Amino acid sequence: MRSAKVLYKNEETGIITQNDDGSFSFRYHSNWLEDSQKPSISLTLPKSTDVYSSKFLFPFFYNMLPEGTNKQMACAFHRIDPEDYFGLLMNTANIDSIGAVRIIKI
């Protein structure tokens, strides 16, 4: 099992986890849910007390991954299998992400 913090504008919103069976889960922290001024990180992941589950990396997070030559370079540099999307996400979306969401490896 691997987990990472999900930050929105440098504030921790929740945790994304890759489970031992390869599936994924995401949950918001209760303090993020309780604050009505805090937005959802994505339209596809609205604020909810439910734990989101998926057999595949959630499209919102998958779309944060580099593609093409940038993906090849990142995989070679970090020594990551090109099919290890979660590993790639944790190593590339921590400082070099477009938008307000970042991923920090736990």
C-alpha positions as a printed Julia matrix, in Angstrom:
106×3 Matrix{Float64}:
   0.0    0.0     0.0
   1.27   3.46   -0.92
  -0.25   6.78    0.07
   0.2   10.45   -0.71
  -1.15  13.72    0.62
  -3.32  15.75   -1.73
  -2.8   19.5    -1.37
  -4.95  22.31   -2.74
  -3.14  25.66   -2.74
  -0.66  24.16   -0.26
  -3.38  23.06    2.19
  -3.83  19.35    2.8
  -7.24  18.23    1.55
  -7.06  14.46    1.82
  -5.2   11.24    1.11
  -4.93   9.17   -2.05
  -3.92   5.53   -1.61
  -2.93   2.73   -3.93
  -4.06  -0.46   -2.2
  -2.2   -3.76   -2.3
  -4.56  -5.1    -5.0
  -3.7   -2.15   -7.28
  -6.98  -0.3    -6.72
  -7.13   3.31   -5.55
  -9.0    5.24   -2.89
  -9.31   8.9    -2.05
 -10.8   10.51    1.03
 -11.1   14.09    2.16
  -9.95  15.09    5.64
 -12.8   15.95    8.0
 -11.51  19.49    8.6
 -11.63  20.13    4.83
 -15.18  18.82    4.63
 -16.36  20.89    7.6
 -15.21  24.19    6.11
 -17.85  25.34    3.61
 -15.36  27.79    2.08
 -13.06  24.97    0.97
 -13.79  23.68   -2.54
 -13.73  20.18   -3.95
 -10.47  19.4    -5.69
 -12.38  18.25   -8.78
 -15.89  18.12  -10.2
 -15.49  14.34  -10.38
 -14.47  14.16   -6.7
 -17.02  16.37   -4.91
 -16.67  16.92   -1.18
 -18.1   13.89    0.59
 -17.54  11.85    3.72
 -17.54   8.76    1.51
 -14.27   7.17    0.46
 -13.91   7.23   -3.31
 -12.71   3.93   -4.78
 -11.57   2.93   -8.24
  -9.84   0.0    -9.93
  -7.81   2.57  -11.89
  -6.12   5.84  -11.01
  -8.86   8.48  -10.87
  -9.03  10.46  -14.15
  -8.43  13.73  -12.28
  -5.09  12.45  -10.99
  -4.22  10.57  -14.19
  -4.53  13.85  -16.12
  -1.81  15.34  -13.92
   0.75  12.91  -15.34
   3.32  13.89  -17.95
   2.95  12.42  -21.42
   5.17  11.52  -24.35
   8.8   12.53  -24.12
   8.27  14.23  -20.75
   6.91  10.96  -19.34
   9.84   8.99  -20.75
  12.33  11.43  -19.26
  10.6   11.47  -15.86
  10.44   7.67  -15.74
  14.12   7.36  -16.65
  15.19  10.05  -14.18
  13.17   8.65  -11.26
  13.68   5.0   -12.35
   9.95   4.37  -12.49
   8.17   1.78  -14.63
   6.13   3.68  -17.26
   3.06   1.68  -16.16
   3.46   2.77  -12.5
   1.09   5.71  -12.71
   0.92   6.24   -8.96
   4.71   6.26   -8.64
   4.91   8.73  -11.48
   2.22  10.9    -9.89
   4.02  10.99   -6.54
   7.33  11.89   -8.15
   6.18  14.5   -10.64
   3.11  16.21   -9.14
   4.82  17.3    -5.95
   6.45  20.47   -7.29
   5.8   20.46  -11.03
   2.03  20.48  -11.44
  -0.34  22.65  -13.39
  -3.1   24.14  -11.28
  -3.71  24.3    -7.56
  -3.38  20.58   -6.7
  -0.11  18.93   -5.68
   0.69  15.4    -4.52
   3.17  14.78   -1.69
   4.45  11.25   -1.05
   3.93  10.04    2.53
